[in-house]
Amino acid sequence: MRPYHRTVLAQFFIPVIVAILLFPCPLFGDEDVQSQETGGLIGRVFLDENADTFFKECDCDCALEGIPVRLYQNNCGGLIIQTVRTDAEGYFHYKRLEPGDYCVMPEVKLICEGYQPTKSITQKVEVKPGETTKVEWFAFDHFFDINK
């Protein structure tokens, strides 16, 4: 390479390198860490056999496994952004959510399968950066037909 070409390259690259060092760019990892931090949600769905709306470790109240729980951004009834199923203990978890307002709702088909809610079946929650928000537990009882 001729000395002339080295000078032209140096004249171009040195100012670029100096600019990068003096004026950090988000592309190089100096963006605000707070804006990248996500949050989560945790809750539980259980069979509220005695319809008192509280979970008690007994023969009457038990976790409901495999229940789909829908997550909506902002208000319920809009676009479902995620669905998870409850685990063997009835817990559901949402991880890595952007901070903001959400609505959580277990799948209502339980009513058709013989269950009725003993609490509200929708909950609005706020996800905060770096925190896991606890959702009030969802409770269902066996549906009793008063005509029988």
C-alpha positions in Angstrom: 0.0 0.0 0.0 1.3 3.4 -0.9 2.0 6.0 1.8 -0.6 8.3 0.2 -3.4 5.7 0.7 -2.5 5.2 4.3 -2.8 8.9 4.9 -6.2 9.1 3.3 -7.4 6.1 5.3 -6.0 7.6 8.5 -7.7 10.9 7.8 -11.0 9.1 7.4 -10.9 6.6 10.3 -9.2 8.6 13.0 -12.1 11.2 13.2 -14.7 8.3 13.2 -12.9 6.5 16.0 -12.6 9.8 18.0 -16.3 10.5 17.5 -17.3 7.1 18.7 -15.2 7.5 21.9 -16.5 11.0 22.6 -20.1 10.5 21.7 -21.2 7.0 22.8 -24.0 5.5 20.7 -26.7 3.1 21.9 -25.5 0.6 19.3 -22.4 0.1 21.3 -24.1 -0.9 24.6 -24.2 2.5 26.5 -28.0 2.8 26.4 -29.9 3.2 29.6 -30.1 -0.1 31.5 -33.4 0.8 33.1 -35.1 0.9 29.7 -34.0 -2.7 28.9 -35.2 -4.1 32.2 -38.3 -6.3 32.0 -40.7 -7.7 34.6 -42.9 -10.6 35.2 -46.3 -11.9 36.6 -47.1 -14.8 38.8 -50.5 -16.1 39.9 -52.5 -19.2 40.7 -55.8 -20.9 39.6 -57.5 -23.2 42.1 -60.7 -25.1 42.8 -62.5 -23.2 45.6 -64.6 -26.1 46.7 -66.1 -24.2 49.7 -66.5 -21.0 47.7 -64.9 -18.8 50.3 -62.5 -17.2 47.7 -59.4 -18.2 49.8 -57.0 -21.1 49.1 -56.6 -23.5 52.0 -54.5 -26.5 51.9 -57.2 -29.1 52.5 -59.2 -31.8 50.8 -61.6 -29.2 49.5 -59.4 -26.6 47.8 -56.9 -27.8 45.2 -54.8 -26.4 42.4 -56.1 -26.6 38.8 -53.4 -27.8 36.5 -53.3 -27.2 32.7 -55.6 -24.2 32.7 -54.8 -21.7 29.9 -54.3 -18.2 31.2 -54.4 -15.4 28.7 -52.4 -12.1 28.8 -53.6 -9.0 27.1 -51.8 -5.7 26.8 -53.7 -2.8 28.5 -57.3 -4.0 28.5 -59.0 -7.4 28.4 -60.8 -8.3 25.3 -58.1 -7.0 22.9 -55.3 -8.9 21.3 -54.0 -11.8 23.3 -50.2 -11.3 23.5 -49.4 -14.5 25.3 -51.0 -17.7 26.8 -49.5 -20.0 29.4 -50.9 -23.0 31.2 -50.9 -23.5 34.9 -48.4 -26.1 36.4 -49.2 -29.0 38.7 -49.6 -26.6 41.6 -51.9 -24.3 39.7 -49.3 -21.5 39.2 -48.8 -19.5 36.0 -45.8 -17.4 35.2 -45.1 -14.7 32.6 -41.5 -13.7 32.2 -39.6 -11.0 30.3 -42.6 -8.6 30.0 -42.1 -5.0 29.0 -43.2 -2.6 31.8 -46.8 -1.4 31.5 -50.4 -2.3 32.0 -51.8 -5.8 31.3 -54.9 -7.8 31.9 -54.9 -11.5 32.9 -57.7 -13.9 32.4 -58.0 -17.7 32.7 -59.8 -19.4 29.8 -63.6 -19.1 30.5 -64.4 -22.6 29.0 -64.2 -23.8 32.6 -67.7 -22.5 33.1 -68.9 -24.8 30.3 -67.1 -27.7 32.0 -69.0 -27.4 35.2 -67.1 -24.7 37.1 -68.1 -21.2 38.1 -65.8 -18.4 39.2 -65.9 -17.3 42.9 -63.8 -14.2 42.1 -63.5 -11.9 39.2 -62.1 -13.7 36.1 -60.2 -10.7 34.8 -57.5 -8.7 36.6 -55.7 -5.6 35.6 -52.1 -5.5 36.7 -49.0 -3.2 36.2 -45.7 -4.8 35.4 -42.7 -2.8 36.7 -39.1 -3.1 35.6 -37.1 -5.7 37.5 -40.1 -6.9 39.5 -42.4 -9.9 39.5 -46.0 -8.8 40.2 -48.2 -11.2 42.1 -51.7 -11.5 40.5 -54.6 -12.2 42.9 -55.4 -15.8 42.6 -58.3 -17.0 40.4 -60.9 -19.2 42.1 -63.5 -21.6 40.7 -66.1 -23.7 42.4 -68.2 -26.6 41.0 -71.3 -25.4 39.2 -74.4 -26.3 41.1 -77.7 -26.6 39.2 -80.5 -25.4 41.4 -83.1 -27.3 39.3 -81.7 -30.7 40.3 
